[in-house]
Amino acid sequence: MGYFDKRQLIFVGNYAKPRCFKGNDATRLPVQYVNNNKAWMNRSLWNDWLIKFDQQMTRKNCKI
């Protein structure tokens, strides 16, 4: 069977510190939380994610 590498989900919200977190740290969530004013995945968020993904794959010596 093939090799499976699960990525953390990205949750895009409106606010940097939403009220629903109520003092909880966003880094402790089981997802990666990012924000922008329209809560949409945009080019800059995608590029940031892609660069981090490429760095992780390079460290693991994996090719896609």
PLY file of the C-alpha trace (Angstrom):
ply
format ascii 1.0
element vertex 64
property float x
property float y
property float z
element edge 63
property int vertex1
property int vertex2
end_header
0.00 0.00 0.00
1.11 3.59 -0.60
2.44 6.17 1.81
-0.13 8.49 3.37
0.76 11.80 4.97
-2.13 13.60 6.62
-2.06 17.38 6.67
-3.64 19.57 9.32
-6.87 21.25 8.18
-6.88 24.99 7.65
-9.77 26.95 9.12
-10.12 30.49 7.73
-12.03 32.94 9.91
-12.75 36.66 10.07
-11.08 37.57 13.35
-7.60 37.04 14.76
-9.08 36.24 18.19
-12.71 35.12 17.82
-14.96 35.23 20.88
-15.68 31.53 20.59
-12.07 30.76 21.64
-12.61 32.60 24.98
-9.02 32.69 26.11
-7.99 29.43 24.45
-4.89 29.55 22.33
-5.54 28.99 18.60
-2.28 27.02 18.31
-3.75 24.30 20.55
-6.60 23.58 18.13
-6.52 20.39 16.03
-6.65 22.65 12.94
-4.53 25.53 11.67
-6.51 28.75 12.21
-5.82 31.73 9.95
-7.82 34.89 9.39
-8.56 37.60 6.89
-11.33 40.17 6.60
-13.61 38.10 4.32
-12.85 34.63 5.77
-11.86 33.36 2.31
-8.83 31.40 1.23
-6.87 33.88 -0.83
-3.58 33.87 -2.70
-1.42 35.01 0.21
-2.84 32.37 2.61
-2.41 29.68 -0.01
1.19 30.73 -0.77
2.08 30.70 2.94
0.62 27.21 3.32
2.35 25.95 0.19
5.76 27.27 1.28
5.43 25.58 4.69
4.34 22.35 3.00
7.31 22.45 0.63
9.70 23.03 3.54
8.26 20.05 5.43
8.56 17.81 2.38
12.14 18.96 1.78
13.07 18.11 5.40
11.57 14.63 4.94
13.41 14.26 1.61
10.09 13.56 -0.14
9.19 14.46 -3.68
5.69 15.19 -4.89
0 1
1 2
2 3
3 4
4 5
5 6
6 7
7 8
8 9
9 10
10 11
11 12
12 13
13 14
14 15
15 16
16 17
17 18
18 19
19 20
20 21
21 22
22 23
23 24
24 25
25 26
26 27
27 28
28 29
29 30
30 31
31 32
32 33
33 34
34 35
35 36
36 37
37 38
38 39
39 40
40 41
41 42
42 43
43 44
44 45
45 46
46 47
47 48
48 49
49 50
50 51
51 52
52 53
53 54
54 55
55 56
56 57
57 58
58 59
59 60
60 61
61 62
62 63
